[in-house]
C-alpha cells in the first residue's frame, strides 16, 4: 500500500510497543531513541522494527497522527479468549491491538478512532503494557468496555494461526 504519510517526528511506536530483540518492554522509551534525532541504530534496528508499520502510516482514517492521538494501532491482529461464565466454554475472539500511552489512559475515547473502529466492525484490545488494558467493542448500538488484567501474553504468529486468527484485515474500510 502506498501512502503519502510519514512518521516525521512521531516515534510513539518506539515507546509504546514491546520489542523482544532488544528487551524493550511496552510503554518504556527505547534506549536507542534519541530526542530530535530518531533511532540511533536505524540502519541496524531489529527486524521487527524494520517490518512493522502502524495503521495510521498505512493510510487508515484513524484521526490524528499517533503522537497526537496517543494511540498506535497495530496492523497485526491478535485474539483474546472469552470465557462463558455459566459453562466455562472458551472462544477465541479476534481483535485489533491498540497500544496506548500509559499517561493518557482515555486516548481510546478519541472520536475519530472510535468512528473507525465502529466502521471496521473490529473489537480492539487497548493495551497499556503486556498485562493491563481493556477490550473495546461496538455492540448493540453502544460501546462495550471490559477492563482486564490478563495473564496471556501477546500471541506469536504461530499461536494466532493455530487459533484461527486471519491476517486479512481489510485496510481502507470506509462508510
Contact map, one row per residue, 1 for C-alpha under 8 A:
1110000000000000000000000000000000000000000000000000000001000000000000000000000000000000000000000000000000000000000000000000000000000000000000000000000000000000000000000000000
1111000000000000000000000000000000000000000000000000000001000000000000000000000000000000000000000000000000000000000000000000000000000000000000000000000000000000000000000000000
1111100000000000000000000000000000000000000000000000000011100000000000000000000000000000000000000000000000000000000000000000000000000000000000000000000000000000000000000000000
0111110000000000000000000000000000000000000000000000000000100000000000000000000000000000000000000000000000000000000000000000000000000000000000000000000000000000000000000000000
0011111000000000000000000000000000000000000000000000000011100000000000000000000000000000000000000000000000000000000000000000000000000000000000000000000000000000000000000000000
0001111100000000000000000000000000000000000000000000000010000000000000000000000000000000000000000000000000000000000000000000000000000000000000000000000000000000000000000000000
0000111111100000000000000000000000000000000000000000000010000000000000000000000000000000000000000000000000000000000000000000000000000000000000000000000000000000000000000000000
0000011111100000000000000000000000000000000000000000000000000000000000000000000000000000000000000000000000000000000000000000000000000000000000000000000000000000000000000000000
0000001111100000000000000000000000010100000000000000000000000000000000000000000000000000000000000000000000000000000000000000000000000000000000000000000000000000000000000000000
0000001111110000000000000000000000000000000000000000000000000000111000000000000000000000000000000000000000000000000000000000000000000000000000000000000000000000000000000000000
0000001111111110000000000000000000000100000000000000000000000000001000000000000000000000000000000000000000000000000000000000000000000000000000000000000000000000000000000000000
0000000001111111000000000000000000000000000000000000000000000000011001010000000000000000000000000000000000000000000000000000000000000000000000000000000000000000000000000000000
0000000000111111100000000000000000000000000000000000010000000000000000010000000000000000000000000000000000000000000000000000000000000000000000000000000000000000000000000000000
0000000000111111100000000000110010000000000000000000000000000000000000000000000000000000000000000000000000000000000000000000000000000000000000000000000000000000000000000000000
0000000000111111110000000111110000000000000000000000000000000000000000000000000000000000000000000000000000000000000000000000000000000000000000000000000000000000000000000000000
0000000000011111110000000111100000000000000000000000000000000000000000010000000000000000000000000011100000000000000000000000000110000000000000000000000000000000000000000000000
0000000000001111111000001110000000000000000000000000000000000000000000000000000000000000000000000010000000000000000000000000000000000000000000000000000000000000000000000000000
0000000000000011111100111110000000000000000000000000000000000000000000000000000000000000000000000000000000000000000000000000000000000000000000000000000000000000000000000000000
0000000000000000111111111100000000000000000000011000000000000000000000000000000000000000000000000000000000000000000000000000000000000000000000000000000000000000000000000000000
0000000000000000011111111000000000000000000000000000000000000000000000000000000000000000000000000000000000000000000000000000000000000000000000000000000000000000000000000000000
0000000000000000001111110000000000000000000001000000000000000000000000000000000000000000000000000000000000000000000000000000000000000000000000000000000000000000000000000000000
0000000000000000001111110000000000000000000001000000000000000000000000000000000000000000000000000000000000000000000000000000000000000000000000000000000000000000000000000000000
0000000000000000011111111000000000000000000000000000000000000000000000000000000000000000000000000000000000000000000000000000000000000000000000000000000000000000000000000000000
0000000000000000011111111101010000000000000000000000000000000000000000000000000000000000000000000000000000000000000000000000000000000000000000000000000000000000000000000000000
0000000000000000111100111111000000000000000000000000000000000000000000000000000000000000000000000000000000000000000000000000000011000000000000000000000000000000000000000000000
0000000000000011111000011111000000000000000000000000000000000000000000000000000000000000000000000000000000000000000000000000000111000000000000000000000000000000000000000000000
0000000000000011110000001111100000000000000000000000000000000000000000000000000000000000000000000000110000000000000000000000000110000000000000000000000000000000000000000000000
0000000000000011000000011111110000000000000000000000000000000000000000000000000000000000000000000000000000000000000000000000000000000000000000000000000000000000000000000000000
0000000000000111000000000011111010000000000000000000000000000000000000000000000000000000000000000000000000000000000000000000000000000000000000000000000000000000000000000000000
0000000000000110000000010001111110000000000000000000000000000000000000000000000000000000000000000000000000000000000000000000000000000000000000000000000000000000000000000000000
0000000000000000000000000000111111000000000000000000000000000000000000000000000000000000000000000000000000000000000000000000000000000000000000000000000000000000000000000000000
0000000000000000000000000000011111000011100000000000000000000000000000000000000000000000000000000000000000000000000000000000000000000000000000000000000000000000000000000000000
0000000000000100000000000000111111101111000000000000000000000000000000000000000000000000000000000000000000000000000000000000000000000000000000000000000000000000000000000000000
0000000000000000000000000000001111111111000000000000000000000000000000000000000000000000000000000000000000000000000000000000000000000000000000000000000000000000000000000000000
0000000000000000000000000000000011111100000000000000000000000000000000000000000000000000000000000000000000000000000000000000000000000000000000000000000000000000000000000000000
0000000010000000000000000000000001111100000000000000000000000000000000000000000000000000000000000000000000000000000000000000000000000000000000000000000000000000000000000000000
0000000000000000000000000000000011111111000000000000000000000000000000000000000000000000000000000000000000000000000000000000000000000000000000000000000000000000000000000000000
0000000010100000000000000000000011111111010000000000000000000000000000000000000000000000000000000000000000000000000000000000000000000000000000000000000000000000000000000000000
0000000000000000000000000000000111001111110000000000000000000000000000000000000000000000000000000000000000000000000000000000000000000000000000000000000000000000000000000000000
0000000000000000000000000000000111001111110000000000000000000000000000000000000000000000000000000000000000000000000000000000000000000000000000000000000000000000000000000000000
0000000000000000000000000000000100000011111110000000000000000000000000000000000000000000000000000000000000000000000000000000000000000000000000000000000000000000000000000000000
0000000000000000000000000000000000000111111110000000000000000000000000000000000000000000000000000000000000000000000000000000000000000000000000000000000000000000000000000000000
0000000000000000000000000000000000000000111110000000000000000000000000000000000000000000000000000000000000000000000000000000000000000000000000000000000000000000000000000000000
0000000000000000000000000000000000000000111111000000000000000000000000000000000000000000000000000000000000000000000000000000000000000000000000000000000000000000000000000000000
0000000000000000000000000000000000000000111111101100000000000000000000000000000000000000000000000000000000000000000000000000000000000000000000000000000000000000000000000000000
0000000000000000000011000000000000000000000111111100000000000000000000000000000000000000000000000000000000000000000000000000000000000000000000000000000000000000000000000000000
0000000000000000000000000000000000000000000011111110000000000000000000000000000000000000000000000000000000000000000000000000000000000000000000000000000000000000000000000000000
0000000000000000001000000000000000000000000001111111000000000000000000000000000000000000000000000000000000000000000000000000000000000000000000000000000000000000000000000000000
0000000000000000001000000000000000000000000011111111000000000000000000000000000000000000000000000000000000000000000000000000000000000000000000000000000000000000000000000000000
0000000000000000000000000000000000000000000011111111000000000000000000000000000000000000000000000000000000000000000000000000000000000000000000000000000000000000000000000000000
0000000000000000000000000000000000000000000000111111100000000000000000000000000000000000000000000000000000000000000000000000000000000000000000000000000000000000000000000000000
0000000000000000000000000000000000000000000000011111110000000000000000000000000000000000000000000000000000000000000000000000000000000000000000000000000000000000000000000000000
0000000000000000000000000000000000000000000000000011111011000000000000000110000000000000000000000000000000000000000000000000000000000000000000000000000000000000000000000000000
0000000000001000000000000000000000000000000000000001111111000000000000011110000000000000000000000000000000000000000000000000000000000000000000000000000000000000000000000000000
0000000000000000000000000000000000000000000000000000111111110000000000011110000000000000000000000000000000000000000000000000000000000000000000000000000000000000000000000000000
0000000000000000000000000000000000000000000000000000011111111100110000011000000000000000000000000000000000000000000000000000000000000000000000000000000000000000000000000000000
0010111000000000000000000000000000000000000000000000111111110000000000000000000000000000000000000000000000000000000000000000000000000000000000000000000000000000000000000000000
1110100000000000000000000000000000000000000000000000111111110000000000000000000000000000000000000000000000000000000000000000000000000000000000000000000000000000000000000000000
0011100000000000000000000000000000000000000000000000001111111000000000000000000000000000000000000000000000000000000000000000000000000000000000000000000000000000000000000001000
0000000000000000000000000000000000000000000000000000001111111100000000000000000000000000000000000000000000000000000000000000000000000000000000000000000000000000000000000011000
0000000000000000000000000000000000000000000000000000000100111110000000000000000000000000000000000000000000000001000100000000000000000000000000000000000000000000000000000001000
0000000000000000000000000000000000000000000000000000000100011111000000000000000000000000000000000000000000000001100100000000000000000000000000000000000000000000000000000000000
0000000000000000000000000000000000000000000000000000000000001111100010000000000000000000000000000000000000000001100000000000000000000000000000000000000000000000000000000000000
0000000000000000000000000000000000000000000000000000000000000111110110000000000000000000000000000000000000000000000000000000000000000000000000000000000000000000000000000000000
0000000001000000000000000000000000000000000000000000000100000011111110000000000000000000000000000000000000000000000000000000000000000000000000000000000000000000000000000000000
0000000001010000000000000000000000000000000000000000000100000001111111110000000000000000000000000000000000000000000000000000000000000000000000000000000000000000000000000000000
0000000001110000000000000000000000000000000000000000000000000000111111100000000000000000000000000000000000000000000000000000000000000000000000000000000000000000000000000000000
0000000000000000000000000000000000000000000000000000000000000001111111000000000000000000000000000000000000000000000000000000000000000000000000000000000000000000000000000000000
0000000000000000000000000000000000000000000000000000000000000011111111100000000000000000000000000000000000100100000000000000000000000000000000000000000000000000000000000000000
0000000000010000000000000000000000000000000000000000000000000000011111110000000000000000000000000001100100100000000000000000000000000000000000000000000000000000000000000000000
0000000000000000000000000000000000000000000000000000000000000000011011111000000000000000000000000111100000110000000000000000000000000000000000000000000000000000000000000000000
0000000000011001000000000000000000000000000000000000011100000000010001111100000000000000000000000111000000000000000000000000000000000000000000000000000000000000000000000000000
0000000000000000000000000000000000000000000000000000011100000000000000111110000000000000000000011110000000000000000000000000000000000000000000000000000000000000000000000000000
0000000000000000000000000000000000000000000000000000111000000000000000011111100000000000000000011110000000000000000000000000000000000000000000000000000000000000000000000000000
0000000000000000000000000000000000000000000000000000111000000000000000001111100000000000000000011000000000000000000000000000000000000000000000000000000000000000000000001000000
0000000000000000000000000000000000000000000000000000000000000000000000000111110000000000000000011000000000000000000000000000000000000000000000000000000000000000000000100000000
0000000000000000000000000000000000000000000000000000000000000000000000000111111000000000000001111000000000000000000000000000000000000000000000000000000000000000000011101000000
0000000000000000000000000000000000000000000000000000000000000000000000000001111100000000000001111000000000000000000000000000000000000000000000000000000001100001000010000000000
0000000000000000000000000000000000000000000000000000000000000000000000000000111110000000000111110000000000000000000000000000000000000000000000000000000000100001000010000000000
0000000000000000000000000000000000000000000000000000000000000000000000000000011111000000000111100000000000000000000000000000000000000000000000000000000000000000000000000000000
0000000000000000000000000000000000000000000000000000000000000000000000000000001111100000011110000000000000000000000000000000000000000000000000000000000000000000000000000000000
0000000000000000000000000000000000000000000000000000000000000000000000000000000111110000011110000000000000000000000000000000000000000000000000000000000000000000000000000000000
0000000000000000000000000000000000000000000000000000000000000000000000000000000011111001111000000000000000000000000000000000000000000000000000000000000000000000000000000000000
0000000000000000000000000000000000000000000000000000000000000000000000000000000001111111110000000000000000000000000000000000000000000000000000000000000000000000000000000000000
0000000000000000000000000000000000000000000000000000000000000000000000000000000000111111100000000000000000000000000000000000000000000000000000000000000000000000000000000000000
0000000000000000000000000000000000000000000000000000000000000000000000000000000000011111000000000000000000000000000000000000000000000000000000000000000000000000000000000000000
0000000000000000000000000000000000000000000000000000000000000000000000000000000000011111100000000000000000000000000000000000000000000000000000000000000000000000000000000000000
0000000000000000000000000000000000000000000000000000000000000000000000000000000000111111110000000000000000000000000000000000000000000000000000000000000000000000000000000000000
0000000000000000000000000000000000000000000000000000000000000000000000000000000000111011111000000000000000000000000000000000000000000000000000000000000000000000000000000000000
0000000000000000000000000000000000000000000000000000000000000000000000000000000011110001111100000000000000000000000000000000000000000000000000000000000000000000000000000000000
0000000000000000000000000000000000000000000000000000000000000000000000000000000011100000111110000000000000000000000000000000000000000000000000000000000000000000000000000000000
0000000000000000000000000000000000000000000000000000000000000000000000000000001111000000011111000000000000000000000000000000000000000000000000000000000000000000001000000000000
0000000000000000000000000000000000000000000000000000000000000000000000000000001111000000001111100000000000000000000000000000000000000000000000000000000000000000000000000000000
0000000000000000000000000000000000000000000000000000000000000000000000000000111100000000000111110000000000000000000000000110000000000000000000000000000000000000000010000000000
0000000000000000000000000000000000000000000000000000000000000000000000000000111100000000000011111000000000000000000000000111100000000000000000000000000000000000000000000000000
0000000000000000000000000000000000000000000000000000000000000000000000001111111000000000000001111100000000000000000000000111100000000000000000000000000000000000000000000000000
0000000000000000000000000000000000000000000000000000000000000000000000001111110000000000000000111110000000000000000000000001111000000000000000000000000000000000000000000000000
0000000000000000000000000000000000000000000000000000000000000000000000111100000000000000000000011111000000000000000000000001111000000000000000000000000000000000000000000000000
0000000000000001100000000000000000000000000000000000000000000000000000111100000000000000000000001111100000000000000000000000011110000000000000000000000000000000000000000000000
0000000000000001000000000000000000000000000000000000000000000000000001110000000000000000000000000111110110110000000000000000011100000000000000000000000000000000000000000000000
0000000000000001000000000010000000000000000000000000000000000000000001100000000000000000000000000011111110100000000000000000000100000000000000000000000000000000000000000000000
0000000000000000000000000010000000000000000000000000000000000000000000000000000000000000000000000001111110000000000000000000000110000000000000000000000000000000000000000000000
0000000000000000000000000000000000000000000000000000000000000000000000000000000000000000000000000000111110000000000000000000000000000000000000000000000000000000000000000000000
0000000000000000000000000000000000000000000000000000000000000000000001000000000000000000000000000001111111100000000000000000000000000000000000000000000000000000000000000000000
0000000000000000000000000000000000000000000000000000000000000000000000000000000000000000000000000001111111110000000000000000000100000000000000000000000000000000000000000000000
0000000000000000000000000000000000000000000000000000000000000000000000000000000000000000000000000000000111111100000000000000000000000000000000000000000000000000000000000000000
0000000000000000000000000000000000000000000000000000000000000000000011100000000000000000000000000001100111111100000000000000000000000000000000000000000000000000000000000000000
0000000000000000000000000000000000000000000000000000000000000000000000100000000000000000000000000001000011111100110000000000010000000000000000000000000000000000000000000000000
0000000000000000000000000000000000000000000000000000000000000000000000000000000000000000000000000000000001111110110000000000000000000000000000000000000000000000000000000000000
0000000000000000000000000000000000000000000000000000000000000000000010000000000000000000000000000000000001111111110000000000000000000000000000000000000000000000000000000000000
0000000000000000000000000000000000000000000000000000000000000000000000000000000000000000000000000000000000001111111000000000000000000000000000000000000000000000000000000000000
0000000000000000000000000000000000000000000000000000000000001110000000000000000000000000000000000000000000000111111100000000000000000000000000000000000000000000000000000000000
0000000000000000000000000000000000000000000000000000000000000110000000000000000000000000000000000000000000011111111110000000000000000000000000000000000000000000000000000000000
0000000000000000000000000000000000000000000000000000000000000000000000000000000000000000000000000000000000011111111111000000000000000000000000000000000000000000000000000000000
0000000000000000000000000000000000000000000000000000000000000000000000000000000000000000000000000000000000000011111111100000000000000000000000000000000000000000000000000000000
0000000000000000000000000000000000000000000000000000000000001100000000000000000000000000000000000000000000000001111111110000000000000000000000000000000000000000000000000000000
0000000000000000000000000000000000000000000000000000000000000000000000000000000000000000000000000000000000000000111111111111000000000000110000000000000000000000000000000000000
0000000000000000000000000000000000000000000000000000000000000000000000000000000000000000000000000000000000000000011111111100000000000000110000000000000000000000000000000000000
0000000000000000000000000000000000000000000000000000000000000000000000000000000000000000000000000000000000000000001111111000000000000000000000000000000000000000000000000000111
0000000000000000000000000000000000000000000000000000000000000000000000000000000000000000000000000000000000000000000111111100000000000000000000000000000000000000000000000100110
0000000000000000000000000000000000000000000000000000000000000000000000000000000000000000000000000000000000000000000011111110000000000000010000000000000000000000000000000000000
0000000000000000000000000000000000000000000000000000000000000000000000000000000000000000000001110000000000000000000011011111000000000000100000000000000000000000000000000000000
0000000000000000000000000000000000000000000000000000000000000000000000000000000000000000000001110000000000000000000010001111100000000011110000000000000000000000000000000000000
0000000000000000000000000000000000000000000000000000000000000000000000000000000000000000000000111100000000000000000010000111110000000011100000000000000000000000000000000000000
0000000000000000000000000000000000000000000000000000000000000000000000000000000000000000000000111100000000000000000000000011111000001111000000000000000000000000000000000000000
0000000000000000000000000000000000000000000000000000000000000000000000000000000000000000000000001111000000010000000000000001111100001111000000000000000000000000000000000000000
0000000000000000000000000000000000000000000000000000000000000000000000000000000000000000000000001111000000000000000000000000111111111100000000000000000000000000000000000000000
0000000000000001000000000110000000000000000000000000000000000000000000000000000000000000000000000011110010000000000000000000011111111000000000000000000000000000000000000000000
0000000000000001000000001110000000000000000000000000000000000000000000000000000000000000000000000010010000000000000000000000001111111000000000000000000000000000000000000000000
0000000000000000000000001100000000000000000000000000000000000000000000000000000000000000000000000000000000000000000000000000001111110000000000000000000011000000000000000000000
0000000000000000000000000000000000000000000000000000000000000000000000000000000000000000000000000000000000000000000000000000001111111000000000000000111110000000000000000000000
0000000000000000000000000000000000000000000000000000000000000000000000000000000000000000000000000000000000000000000000000000001111111100000000000011110000000000000000000000000
0000000000000000000000000000000000000000000000000000000000000000000000000000000000000000000000000000000000000000000000000000111110111110000000000011100000000000000000000000000
0000000000000000000000000000000000000000000000000000000000000000000000000000000000000000000000000000000000000000000000000000111000011111000000001111000000000000000000000000000
0000000000000000000000000000000000000000000000000000000000000000000000000000000000000000000000000000000000000000000000000011110000001111100000011111000000000000000000000000000
0000000000000000000000000000000000000000000000000000000000000000000000000000000000000000000000000000000000000000000000000011110000000111110000111100000000000000000000000000000
0000000000000000000000000000000000000000000000000000000000000000000000000000000000000000000000000000000000000000000011000111000000000011111000111000000000000000000000000000000
0000000000000000000000000000000000000000000000000000000000000000000000000000000000000000000000000000000000000000000011001010000000000001111111110000000000000000000000000000000
0000000000000000000000000000000000000000000000000000000000000000000000000000000000000000000000000000000000000000000000000000000000000000111111110000000000000000000000000000000
0000000000000000000000000000000000000000000000000000000000000000000000000000000000000000000000000000000000000000000000000000000000000000011111000000000000000000000000000000000
0000000000000000000000000000000000000000000000000000000000000000000000000000000000000000000000000000000000000000000000000000000000000000011111100000000000000000000000000000000
0000000000000000000000000000000000000000000000000000000000000000000000000000000000000000000000000000000000000000000000000000000000000000011111110000000000000000000000000000000
0000000000000000000000000000000000000000000000000000000000000000000000000000000000000000000000000000000000000000000000000000000000000001111011111000000000000000000000000000000
0000000000000000000000000000000000000000000000000000000000000000000000000000000000000000000000000000000000000000000000000000000000000011111001111100000000000000000000000000000
0000000000000000000000000000000000000000000000000000000000000000000000000000000000000000000000000000000000000000000000000000000000000111100000111110000000000000000000000000000
0000000000000000000000000000000000000000000000000000000000000000000000000000000000000000000000000000000000000000000000000000000000000111000000011111000000000000000000000000000
0000000000000000000000000000000000000000000000000000000000000000000000000000000000000000000000000000000000000000000000000000000000011110000000001111100000000000000000000000000
0000000000000000000000000000000000000000000000000000000000000000000000000000000000000000000000000000000000000000000000000000000000011110000000000111110000000000000000000000000
0000000000000000000000000000000000000000000000000000000000000000000000000000000000000000000000000000000000000000000000000000000000111000000000000011111000000000000000000000000
0000000000000000000000000000000000000000000000000000000000000000000000000000000000000000000000000000000000000000000000000000000000110000000000000001111110000000000000000000000
0000000000000000000000000000000000000000000000000000000000000000000000000000000000000000000000000000000000000000000000000000000000100000000000000000111110000000000000000000000
0000000000000000000000000000000000000000000000000000000000000000000000000000000000000000000000000000000000000000000000000000000000100000000000000000011111100000000000000000000
0000000000000000000000000000000000000000000000000000000000000000000000000000000000000000000000000000000000000000000000000000000001100000000000000000011111100000000000000000000
0000000000000000000000000000000000000000000000000000000000000000000000000000010000000000000000000000000000000000000000000000000001000000000000000000000111110000000000000000000
0000000000000000000000000000000000000000000000000000000000000000000000000000011000000000000000000000000000000000000000000000000000000000000000000000000111111111000000000000000
0000000000000000000000000000000000000000000000000000000000000000000000000000000000000000000000000000000000000000000000000000000000000000000000000000000001111111000000000000000
0000000000000000000000000000000000000000000000000000000000000000000000000000000000000000000000000000000000000000000000000000000000000000000000000000000000111111100000000000000
0000000000000000000000000000000000000000000000000000000000000000000000000000000000000000000000000000000000000000000000000000000000000000000000000000000000111111110000000000000
0000000000000000000000000000000000000000000000000000000000000000000000000000000000000000000000000000000000000000000000000000000000000000000000000000000000111111111000000000000
0000000000000000000000000000000000000000000000000000000000000000000000000000011000000000000000000000000000000000000000000000000000000000000000000000000000111111111111000000000
0000000000000000000000000000000000000000000000000000000000000000000000000000000000000000000000000000000000000000000000000000000000000000000000000000000000001111111111000000000
0000000000000000000000000000000000000000000000000000000000000000000000000000000000000000000000000000000000000000000000000000000000000000000000000000000000000111111110000000000
0000000000000000000000000000000000000000000000000000000000000000000000000000000000000000000100000000000000000000000000000000000000000000000000000000000000000011111110000000000
0000000000000000000000000000000000000000000000000000000000000000000000000000000000000000000000000000000000000000000000000000000000000000000000000000000000000001111111000000000
0000000000000000000000000000000000000000000000000000000000000000000000000000111000000000000001000000000000000000000000000000000000000000000000000000000000000001111111100000000
0000000000000000000000000000000000000000000000000000000000000000000000000000100000000000000000000000000000000000000000000000000000000000000000000000000000000001100111111000000
0000000000000000000000000000000000000000000000000000000000000000000000000001100000000000000000000000000000000000000000000000000000000000000000000000000000000000000011111000000
0000000000000000000000000000000000000000000000000000000000000000000000000000000000000000000000000000000000000000000000000000000000000000000000000000000000000000000001111100000
0000000000000000000000000000000000000000000000000000000000000000000000000010100000000000000000000000000000000000000000000000000000000000000000000000000000000000000001111110000
0000000000000000000000000000000000000000000000000000000000000000000000000000000000000000000000000000000000000000000000010000000000000000000000000000000000000000000000011111100
0000000000000000000000000000000000000000000000000000000000010000000000000000000000000000000000000000000000000000000000000000000000000000000000000000000000000000000000001111100
0000000000000000000000000000000000000000000000000000000000111000000000000000000000000000000000000000000000000000000000000000000000000000000000000000000000000000000000000111110
0000000000000000000000000000000000000000000000000000000000000000000000000000000000000000000000000000000000000000000000110000000000000000000000000000000000000000000000000111111
0000000000000000000000000000000000000000000000000000000000000000000000000000000000000000000000000000000000000000000000110000000000000000000000000000000000000000000000000001111
0000000000000000000000000000000000000000000000000000000000000000000000000000000000000000000000000000000000000000000000100000000000000000000000000000000000000000000000000000111
